[in-house]
Amino acid sequence: MKRFHVHVNVEQLDTSIKFYTTLFGAGPSVVKPDYAKWMLDDPRVNFAISQRGRKAGVDHLGLQAEDDAELASIGERLIAADAVALAEKATTCCYARSDKFWAEDPQGVRWESFFSHGEATTYTTAEGASESKAAPCCGPNARSAQPCC
């Protein structure tokens, strides 16, 4: 079963953690100096926030797959819609190692479909010398094929 994903850029991480903890009635499952994530079952959502110097607001939406086959199915649908802006294998992003398909809807809203294989010690591949040399995290910028981070 897929999980809906929302990633919001924030200006003040601590203040935002307090707000979302109160809103969700639960604390984050992951907290880093620039990032926090809630894995909620009611509603079933992977909700993440980050303070990384980007414009505050919704960064992207997404679908988190539970296995490789589920991600492949999502990827096939995105390819059929001619919507894939970037496909990534074994990338590091948001303190996780994942395979991903990045797409944009007709309005330019970025969508990240992904399956995570485990945790990472850095926010992106570029920050960790011991990480693989995969493309930087965060997919393409809206309306471009260039990585955003």
Biotite code that builds the C-alpha atoms (Angstrom):
import biotite.structure as struc

atoms = struc.array([
    struc.Atom([0.000, 0.000, 0.000], chain_id="A", res_id=1, res_name="MET", atom_name="CA", element="C"),
    struc.Atom([1.428, 3.350, -1.030], chain_id="A", res_id=2, res_name="LYS", atom_name="CA", element="C"),
    struc.Atom([1.862, 6.247, 1.383], chain_id="A", res_id=3, res_name="ARG", atom_name="CA", element="C"),
    struc.Atom([1.203, 9.870, 0.373], chain_id="A", res_id=4, res_name="PHE", atom_name="CA", element="C"),
    struc.Atom([4.244, 12.135, 0.734], chain_id="A", res_id=5, res_name="HIS", atom_name="CA", element="C"),
    struc.Atom([4.385, 15.896, 1.317], chain_id="A", res_id=6, res_name="VAL", atom_name="CA", element="C"),
    struc.Atom([7.617, 17.878, 1.689], chain_id="A", res_id=7, res_name="HIS", atom_name="CA", element="C"),
    struc.Atom([7.430, 21.479, 2.934], chain_id="A", res_id=8, res_name="VAL", atom_name="CA", element="C"),
    struc.Atom([10.288, 23.987, 3.046], chain_id="A", res_id=9, res_name="ASN", atom_name="CA", element="C"),
    struc.Atom([10.237, 25.951, 6.322], chain_id="A", res_id=10, res_name="VAL", atom_name="CA", element="C"),
    struc.Atom([12.011, 29.037, 7.619], chain_id="A", res_id=11, res_name="GLU", atom_name="CA", element="C"),
    struc.Atom([12.272, 27.952, 11.291], chain_id="A", res_id=12, res_name="GLN", atom_name="CA", element="C"),
    struc.Atom([12.665, 24.209, 11.841], chain_id="A", res_id=13, res_name="LEU", atom_name="CA", element="C"),
    struc.Atom([12.119, 24.209, 15.635], chain_id="A", res_id=14, res_name="ASP", atom_name="CA", element="C"),
    struc.Atom([8.956, 26.315, 15.426], chain_id="A", res_id=15, res_name="THR", atom_name="CA", element="C"),
    struc.Atom([7.629, 24.158, 12.600], chain_id="A", res_id=16, res_name="SER", atom_name="CA", element="C"),
    struc.Atom([8.377, 20.920, 14.482], chain_id="A", res_id=17, res_name="ILE", atom_name="CA", element="C"),
    struc.Atom([6.363, 22.219, 17.441], chain_id="A", res_id=18, res_name="LYS", atom_name="CA", element="C"),
    struc.Atom([3.453, 23.220, 15.182], chain_id="A", res_id=19, res_name="PHE", atom_name="CA", element="C"),
    struc.Atom([3.277, 19.934, 13.242], chain_id="A", res_id=20, res_name="TYR", atom_name="CA", element="C"),
    struc.Atom([3.777, 17.836, 16.394], chain_id="A", res_id=21, res_name="THR", atom_name="CA", element="C"),
    struc.Atom([0.742, 19.560, 17.901], chain_id="A", res_id=22, res_name="THR", atom_name="CA", element="C"),
    struc.Atom([-1.256, 19.273, 14.664], chain_id="A", res_id=23, res_name="LEU", atom_name="CA", element="C"),
    struc.Atom([-0.530, 15.564, 14.202], chain_id="A", res_id=24, res_name="PHE", atom_name="CA", element="C"),
    struc.Atom([-0.633, 14.665, 17.900], chain_id="A", res_id=25, res_name="GLY", atom_name="CA", element="C"),
    struc.Atom([2.720, 12.886, 17.498], chain_id="A", res_id=26, res_name="ALA", atom_name="CA", element="C"),
    struc.Atom([6.369, 13.806, 17.359], chain_id="A", res_id=27, res_name="GLY", atom_name="CA", element="C"),
    struc.Atom([8.563, 13.299, 14.304], chain_id="A", res_id=28, res_name="PRO", atom_name="CA", element="C"),
    struc.Atom([10.158, 9.903, 13.681], chain_id="A", res_id=29, res_name="SER", atom_name="CA", element="C"),
    struc.Atom([13.309, 11.556, 12.289], chain_id="A", res_id=30, res_name="VAL", atom_name="CA", element="C"),
    struc.Atom([14.890, 14.842, 13.424], chain_id="A", res_id=31, res_name="VAL", atom_name="CA", element="C"),
    struc.Atom([18.117, 16.245, 11.955], chain_id="A", res_id=32, res_name="LYS", atom_name="CA", element="C"),
    struc.Atom([19.554, 19.779, 12.224], chain_id="A", res_id=33, res_name="PRO", atom_name="CA", element="C"),
    struc.Atom([17.852, 20.766, 8.934], chain_id="A", res_id=34, res_name="ASP", atom_name="CA", element="C"),
    struc.Atom([15.078, 18.168, 8.541], chain_id="A", res_id=35, res_name="TYR", atom_name="CA", element="C"),
    struc.Atom([12.217, 16.377, 10.300], chain_id="A", res_id=36, res_name="ALA", atom_name="CA", element="C"),
    struc.Atom([9.839, 13.626, 9.160], chain_id="A", res_id=37, res_name="LYS", atom_name="CA", element="C"),
    struc.Atom([6.589, 12.162, 10.465], chain_id="A", res_id=38, res_name="TRP", atom_name="CA", element="C"),
    struc.Atom([5.513, 8.681, 9.295], chain_id="A", res_id=39, res_name="MET", atom_name="CA", element="C"),
    struc.Atom([1.827, 8.829, 10.141], chain_id="A", res_id=40, res_name="LEU", atom_name="CA", element="C"),
    struc.Atom([-0.766, 6.066, 9.839], chain_id="A", res_id=41, res_name="ASP", atom_name="CA", element="C"),
    struc.Atom([-3.773, 8.351, 10.355], chain_id="A", res_id=42, res_name="ASP", atom_name="CA", element="C"),
    struc.Atom([-3.695, 9.896, 7.837], chain_id="A", res_id=43, res_name="PRO", atom_name="CA", element="C"),
    struc.Atom([-1.300, 7.539, 6.036], chain_id="A", res_id=44, res_name="ARG", atom_name="CA", element="C"),
    struc.Atom([1.319, 10.105, 5.052], chain_id="A", res_id=45, res_name="VAL", atom_name="CA", element="C"),
    struc.Atom([5.071, 10.627, 5.013], chain_id="A", res_id=46, res_name="ASN", atom_name="CA", element="C"),
    struc.Atom([5.238, 14.329, 5.950], chain_id="A", res_id=47, res_name="PHE", atom_name="CA", element="C"),
    struc.Atom([8.653, 15.994, 5.852], chain_id="A", res_id=48, res_name="ALA", atom_name="CA", element="C"),
    struc.Atom([9.932, 19.510, 6.478], chain_id="A", res_id=49, res_name="ILE", atom_name="CA", element="C"),
    struc.Atom([13.357, 20.973, 5.832], chain_id="A", res_id=50, res_name="SER", atom_name="CA", element="C"),
    struc.Atom([15.206, 24.214, 6.450], chain_id="A", res_id=51, res_name="GLN", atom_name="CA", element="C"),
    struc.Atom([17.652, 24.295, 3.551], chain_id="A", res_id=52, res_name="ARG", atom_name="CA", element="C"),
    struc.Atom([17.523, 27.906, 2.341], chain_id="A", res_id=53, res_name="GLY", atom_name="CA", element="C"),
    struc.Atom([14.760, 27.366, -0.201], chain_id="A", res_id=54, res_name="ARG", atom_name="CA", element="C"),
    struc.Atom([11.555, 29.372, -0.508], chain_id="A", res_id=55, res_name="LYS", atom_name="CA", element="C"),
    struc.Atom([9.106, 28.427, 2.265], chain_id="A", res_id=56, res_name="ALA", atom_name="CA", element="C"),
    struc.Atom([6.056, 26.431, 1.204], chain_id="A", res_id=57, res_name="GLY", atom_name="CA", element="C"),
    struc.Atom([5.202, 23.110, -0.403], chain_id="A", res_id=58, res_name="VAL", atom_name="CA", element="C"),
    struc.Atom([8.310, 21.805, -2.163], chain_id="A", res_id=59, res_name="ASP", atom_name="CA", element="C"),
    struc.Atom([6.840, 18.659, -3.715], chain_id="A", res_id=60, res_name="HIS", atom_name="CA", element="C"),
    struc.Atom([4.228, 15.937, -3.321], chain_id="A", res_id=61, res_name="LEU", atom_name="CA", element="C"),
    struc.Atom([4.774, 12.238, -3.793], chain_id="A", res_id=62, res_name="GLY", atom_name="CA", element="C"),
    struc.Atom([3.970, 8.574, -3.424], chain_id="A", res_id=63, res_name="LEU", atom_name="CA", element="C"),
    struc.Atom([6.119, 6.297, -1.275], chain_id="A", res_id=64, res_name="GLN", atom_name="CA", element="C"),
    struc.Atom([6.114, 2.713, -2.565], chain_id="A", res_id=65, res_name="ALA", atom_name="CA", element="C"),
    struc.Atom([6.463, -0.235, -0.198], chain_id="A", res_id=66, res_name="GLU", atom_name="CA", element="C"),
    struc.Atom([8.653, -2.279, -2.558], chain_id="A", res_id=67, res_name="ASP", atom_name="CA", element="C"),
    struc.Atom([10.528, -2.209, -5.879], chain_id="A", res_id=68, res_name="ASP", atom_name="CA", element="C"),
    struc.Atom([7.593, -3.719, -7.799], chain_id="A", res_id=69, res_name="ALA", atom_name="CA", element="C"),
    struc.Atom([5.200, -1.041, -6.579], chain_id="A", res_id=70, res_name="GLU", atom_name="CA", element="C"),
    struc.Atom([7.686, 1.689, -7.571], chain_id="A", res_id=71, res_name="LEU", atom_name="CA", element="C"),
    struc.Atom([8.158, 0.072, -11.005], chain_id="A", res_id=72, res_name="ALA", atom_name="CA", element="C"),
    struc.Atom([4.386, 0.135, -11.535], chain_id="A", res_id=73, res_name="SER", atom_name="CA", element="C"),
    struc.Atom([4.212, 3.833, -10.638], chain_id="A", res_id=74, res_name="ILE", atom_name="CA", element="C"),
    struc.Atom([7.193, 4.501, -12.926], chain_id="A", res_id=75, res_name="GLY", atom_name="CA", element="C"),
    struc.Atom([5.505, 2.704, -15.838], chain_id="A", res_id=76, res_name="GLU", atom_name="CA", element="C"),
    struc.Atom([2.416, 4.908, -15.443], chain_id="A", res_id=77, res_name="ARG", atom_name="CA", element="C"),
    struc.Atom([4.541, 8.075, -15.307], chain_id="A", res_id=78, res_name="LEU", atom_name="CA", element="C"),
    struc.Atom([6.486, 6.978, -18.398], chain_id="A", res_id=79, res_name="ILE", atom_name="CA", element="C"),
    struc.Atom([3.199, 6.272, -20.222], chain_id="A", res_id=80, res_name="ALA", atom_name="CA", element="C"),
    struc.Atom([2.082, 9.811, -19.313], chain_id="A", res_id=81, res_name="ALA", atom_name="CA", element="C"),
    struc.Atom([5.414, 11.167, -20.653], chain_id="A", res_id=82, res_name="ASP", atom_name="CA", element="C"),
    struc.Atom([5.863, 12.853, -17.255], chain_id="A", res_id=83, res_name="ALA", atom_name="CA", element="C"),
    struc.Atom([9.205, 11.542, -15.973], chain_id="A", res_id=84, res_name="VAL", atom_name="CA", element="C"),
    struc.Atom([11.659, 14.412, -15.559], chain_id="A", res_id=85, res_name="ALA", atom_name="CA", element="C"),
    struc.Atom([14.350, 12.351, -13.786], chain_id="A", res_id=86, res_name="LEU", atom_name="CA", element="C"),
    struc.Atom([14.770, 8.689, -12.823], chain_id="A", res_id=87, res_name="ALA", atom_name="CA", element="C"),
    struc.Atom([17.262, 7.947, -10.038], chain_id="A", res_id=88, res_name="GLU", atom_name="CA", element="C"),
    struc.Atom([18.683, 4.666, -8.756], chain_id="A", res_id=89, res_name="LYS", atom_name="CA", element="C"),
    struc.Atom([20.465, 4.294, -5.421], chain_id="A", res_id=90, res_name="ALA", atom_name="CA", element="C"),
    struc.Atom([20.428, 8.014, -4.676], chain_id="A", res_id=91, res_name="THR", atom_name="CA", element="C"),
    struc.Atom([20.796, 9.665, -1.279], chain_id="A", res_id=92, res_name="THR", atom_name="CA", element="C"),
    struc.Atom([18.177, 12.244, -0.394], chain_id="A", res_id=93, res_name="CYS", atom_name="CA", element="C"),
    struc.Atom([16.538, 13.390, 2.837], chain_id="A", res_id=94, res_name="CYS", atom_name="CA", element="C"),
    struc.Atom([18.757, 11.119, 4.928], chain_id="A", res_id=95, res_name="TYR", atom_name="CA", element="C"),
    struc.Atom([17.593, 8.013, 3.019], chain_id="A", res_id=96, res_name="ALA", atom_name="CA", element="C"),
    struc.Atom([18.865, 5.815, 0.184], chain_id="A", res_id=97, res_name="ARG", atom_name="CA", element="C"),
    struc.Atom([16.170, 5.485, -2.473], chain_id="A", res_id=98, res_name="SER", atom_name="CA", element="C"),
    struc.Atom([15.203, 4.735, -6.050], chain_id="A", res_id=99, res_name="ASP", atom_name="CA", element="C"),
    struc.Atom([12.971, 7.474, -7.516], chain_id="A", res_id=100, res_name="LYS", atom_name="CA", element="C"),
    struc.Atom([10.956, 8.816, -10.380], chain_id="A", res_id=101, res_name="PHE", atom_name="CA", element="C"),
    struc.Atom([10.550, 12.598, -10.457], chain_id="A", res_id=102, res_name="TRP", atom_name="CA", element="C"),
    struc.Atom([7.701, 14.019, -12.528], chain_id="A", res_id=103, res_name="ALA", atom_name="CA", element="C"),
    struc.Atom([5.829, 17.267, -13.018], chain_id="A", res_id=104, res_name="GLU", atom_name="CA", element="C"),
    struc.Atom([2.103, 17.677, -13.465], chain_id="A", res_id=105, res_name="ASP", atom_name="CA", element="C"),
    struc.Atom([0.766, 20.049, -16.172], chain_id="A", res_id=106, res_name="PRO", atom_name="CA", element="C"),
    struc.Atom([0.930, 22.973, -13.695], chain_id="A", res_id=107, res_name="GLN", atom_name="CA", element="C"),
    struc.Atom([4.586, 22.329, -12.841], chain_id="A", res_id=108, res_name="GLY", atom_name="CA", element="C"),
    struc.Atom([3.923, 20.717, -9.423], chain_id="A", res_id=109, res_name="VAL", atom_name="CA", element="C"),
    struc.Atom([6.814, 18.355, -8.687], chain_id="A", res_id=110, res_name="ARG", atom_name="CA", element="C"),
    struc.Atom([5.986, 14.742, -7.767], chain_id="A", res_id=111, res_name="TRP", atom_name="CA", element="C"),
    struc.Atom([8.464, 12.300, -6.222], chain_id="A", res_id=112, res_name="GLU", atom_name="CA", element="C"),
    struc.Atom([7.654, 8.589, -6.399], chain_id="A", res_id=113, res_name="SER", atom_name="CA", element="C"),
    struc.Atom([10.162, 6.533, -4.429], chain_id="A", res_id=114, res_name="PHE", atom_name="CA", element="C"),
    struc.Atom([11.113, 3.366, -2.577], chain_id="A", res_id=115, res_name="PHE", atom_name="CA", element="C"),
    struc.Atom([13.627, 3.793, 0.257], chain_id="A", res_id=116, res_name="SER", atom_name="CA", element="C"),
    struc.Atom([16.172, 1.056, 0.926], chain_id="A", res_id=117, res_name="HIS", atom_name="CA", element="C"),
    struc.Atom([17.521, 2.459, 4.180], chain_id="A", res_id=118, res_name="GLY", atom_name="CA", element="C"),
    struc.Atom([18.873, 5.430, 6.084], chain_id="A", res_id=119, res_name="GLU", atom_name="CA", element="C"),
    struc.Atom([21.786, 7.678, 5.088], chain_id="A", res_id=120, res_name="ALA", atom_name="CA", element="C"),
    struc.Atom([24.058, 9.840, 7.209], chain_id="A", res_id=121, res_name="THR", atom_name="CA", element="C"),
    struc.Atom([23.741, 12.915, 4.967], chain_id="A", res_id=122, res_name="THR", atom_name="CA", element="C"),
    struc.Atom([20.845, 14.867, 3.478], chain_id="A", res_id=123, res_name="TYR", atom_name="CA", element="C"),
    struc.Atom([22.214, 14.434, -0.059], chain_id="A", res_id=124, res_name="THR", atom_name="CA", element="C"),
    struc.Atom([24.850, 12.405, -1.847], chain_id="A", res_id=125, res_name="THR", atom_name="CA", element="C"),
    struc.Atom([26.919, 15.524, -2.492], chain_id="A", res_id=126, res_name="ALA", atom_name="CA", element="C"),
    struc.Atom([27.396, 16.134, 1.256], chain_id="A", res_id=127, res_name="GLU", atom_name="CA", element="C"),
    struc.Atom([28.966, 12.771, 2.068], chain_id="A", res_id=128, res_name="GLY", atom_name="CA", element="C"),
    struc.Atom([32.350, 11.811, 0.742], chain_id="A", res_id=129, res_name="ALA", atom_name="CA", element="C"),
    struc.Atom([31.601, 8.146, 1.467], chain_id="A", res_id=130, res_name="SER", atom_name="CA", element="C"),
    struc.Atom([28.245, 8.204, -0.344], chain_id="A", res_id=131, res_name="GLU", atom_name="CA", element="C"),
    struc.Atom([27.903, 6.984, -3.936], chain_id="A", res_id=132, res_name="SER", atom_name="CA", element="C"),
    struc.Atom([28.315, 9.477, -6.783], chain_id="A", res_id=133, res_name="LYS", atom_name="CA", element="C"),
    struc.Atom([24.612, 9.532, -7.711], chain_id="A", res_id=134, res_name="ALA", atom_name="CA", element="C"),
    struc.Atom([22.854, 12.755, -8.715], chain_id="A", res_id=135, res_name="ALA", atom_name="CA", element="C"),
    struc.Atom([22.027, 15.284, -5.980], chain_id="A", res_id=136, res_name="PRO", atom_name="CA", element="C"),
    struc.Atom([18.785, 15.049, -4.036], chain_id="A", res_id=137, res_name="CYS", atom_name="CA", element="C"),
    struc.Atom([15.510, 16.797, -4.630], chain_id="A", res_id=138, res_name="CYS", atom_name="CA", element="C"),
    struc.Atom([14.966, 15.995, -8.285], chain_id="A", res_id=139, res_name="GLY", atom_name="CA", element="C"),
    struc.Atom([14.751, 18.546, -11.045], chain_id="A", res_id=140, res_name="PRO", atom_name="CA", element="C"),
    struc.Atom([13.657, 22.124, -10.485], chain_id="A", res_id=141, res_name="ASN", atom_name="CA", element="C"),
    struc.Atom([10.153, 22.863, -11.642], chain_id="A", res_id=142, res_name="ALA", atom_name="CA", element="C"),
    struc.Atom([10.128, 23.285, -15.432], chain_id="A", res_id=143, res_name="ARG", atom_name="CA", element="C"),
    struc.Atom([13.770, 22.204, -15.862], chain_id="A", res_id=144, res_name="SER", atom_name="CA", element="C"),
    struc.Atom([15.801, 19.028, -16.042], chain_id="A", res_id=145, res_name="ALA", atom_name="CA", element="C"),
    struc.Atom([18.540, 20.321, -13.704], chain_id="A", res_id=146, res_name="GLN", atom_name="CA", element="C"),
    struc.Atom([18.857, 18.921, -10.164], chain_id="A", res_id=147, res_name="PRO", atom_name="CA", element="C"),
    struc.Atom([17.564, 21.458, -7.666], chain_id="A", res_id=148, res_name="CYS", atom_name="CA", element="C"),
    struc.Atom([19.947, 21.087, -4.729], chain_id="A", res_id=149, res_name="CYS", atom_name="CA", element="C"),
])
